[in-house]
Amino acid sequence: MGSGEAVSTARRLLKLRADEQPRLRRIADYMAGNHASVYVPAGARAEYRWLIERAKVKILPLVVTVVSQNMYVDGYRPKGSDDNAAPWNVWQANRLDARQHGVHRAALTYGASYVVVMPGKPVPVITPFSPRRLTALYADPVNDEWPIYAIEDRVENTAKGRRRVVRVYDDQARYTLVGRPDGSELALDGDDAMMRHGLGVCPVVRFVNTDDLDGDGVIGEVEPLIDAQDQLNMTTFNLLMAQQYAAFRQRWVTGMAPPRDDDGNPIEPFRSRVDGVFVAEDSDTKFGEFGQTDLKGYLDSREATIRHISTLSQVPPYHLLGQMVNLSAEALAAARDGLDRKIDERESLFGEGWEQALRLAGLAAGDRAAWEDTSAQVVWRDTSARSLAQTVDALGKLVTMLGVPPQELWEKIPGVTQTDVQRWKATAEQGDAMGRLNGIIEKQMSQPDLQSVGEGHPEEAA
């Protein structure tokens, strides 16, 4: 693209991008705890507003966290190999062992996230992006593997002040434009205006939370739960109001005028204390009290809403309620069944995205074979809720009863990384080599030296 075409394309993409930003901003606000307020009547007192601010139960981040913490890419294997493929070195160099979680969380939160793969030295550069910072445009958003264009938008600080930085990606290059923070006066950024990548595809990979075949737009885990979050906040506010004004016994008195101070203002006639007695001179004076409000209904209603959120999100209730009874292993597995199925689906969707990104990283590194290898797959760490004793017992039965080689099961031990497995295999191979060498030495030591016998005792040799 020329200078004028790059600027016009950037402006067109920024307008398209602006359409989805309000929805993403609303989701980000709910994740940050900036929820819609409950109803506030006109003239509400400061105490009323104080309770509103404290009636927010931030449960939506936990829904994302529970799923994200069960997803960890631990390797990238060619078909039929136990060793990681060459692009895994690019993964390690880009610190994606840690940064992968940001990609997963953004996709779970907003419905989509992205990574950009660009050539670099000594290895290609893989950069994760939230949909609030990058938007990709597809000819067919359902079936196309690569976008036509992608646009990155951010405001950065410089020595001369703040400026807007917009980057446009296509199948040949990346174009960098700068302008005022409000987006005006966008122009190509001098020497850094264009960086050719020559990959033949727009170097942006999309991760989606759900597979949308209708093209209506992907949906994350947070947006369907916003109404339930508002209901939870409303119930919590009502609970706080009841606690503040009606959760304790209040006394009343009739038939007695309250005493007044020197200015004629009424003052409280009695001060309650342990050794005090209320006395009135008028025989018609009556004392009584109002019963306190029972808070159980509010607490039950709040718990019911949380259970409803648990059902919609497939997150087990004990994660959201913080309650666990003595569950058997079978009961715990049944409680996690929906979550495990959900994690399996997300690993399938995100796994395709990581495989696409690693293939592109191989191409950016000049490894044509890695780019053409469509059978390589990412390996997910096993995060199932099982005790170590149960897992080892099950794996041991696979070895003894089904004849599965033990080394093929090491990576299925919870908490074991690919680095651990590789070290164990290297140690086992060294042990096997030493065992074979010791066997050869023992065999040679056990055989008589016939040549020495023949030289020392000719008659025996004859």
Number of C-alpha atoms within 10 A of each C-alpha: 13 9 13 11 10 22 21 12 14 26 17 11 19 17 10 13 21 12 10 13 14 11 12 16 13 16 22 18 12 21 19 12 15 14 20 15 14 18 8 11 8 6 7 9 10 9 10 16 14 10 16 21 14 12 21 22 15 16 18 24 16 14 22 22 15 16 21 20 12 18 21 18 19 19 20 25 20 17 13 8 10 13 14 18 20 19 26 21 15 19 23 11 15 16 11 18 14 11 13 17 18 16 23 29 24 24 29 25 26 24 23 25 29 25 22 20 24 25 22 12 7 9 18 22 19 24 15 22 21 20 21 21 17 22 27 23 15 15 11 12 17 14 11 10 16 22 22 18 22 24 24 22 19 15 17 11 9 8 5 6 9 13 17 19 21 26 20 24 27 23 19 17 21 23 24 25 23 21 18 14 16 10 17 11 12 20 18 21 15 10 8 11 17 22 15 14 20 16 19 10 18 25 29 30 23 24 23 24 24 19 16 14 11 9 11 9 14 16 19 20 23 21 18 13 20 19 12 16 23 18 17 23 25 20 23 22 22 17 20 20 17 17 15 13 12 16 16 14 11 12 10 9 13 11 12 15 11 13 11 12 8 6 6 8 9 12 10 8 13 11 8 8 7 5 5 9 9 9 10 13 7 10 8 9 13 12 13 10 10 11 12 14 14 13 15 10 12 17 13 12 16 19 17 13 17 20 18 15 25 19 13 13 20 20 24 21 19 14 13 18 13 7 8 10 6 7 10 9 13 9 11 15 16 13 17 19 15 16 19 20 12 16 19 14 15 23 21 13 16 23 19 18 21 21 21 20 24 28 24 29 30 26 22 23 22 14 15 13 12 20 19 13 15 13 10 20 20 23 17 19 20 18 16 12 14 12 10 12 9 11 16 16 10 11 18 16 13 15 15 11 9 9 10 14 11 12 12 12 15 19 20 17 16 17 12 14 16 17 12 13 19 15 11 14 15 12 12 13 12 12 12 12 12 12 12 12 12 12 12 12 11 11 10 11 10 9 8 9 10 9 9 9 12 13 11 10 10 9 8 9 11 6
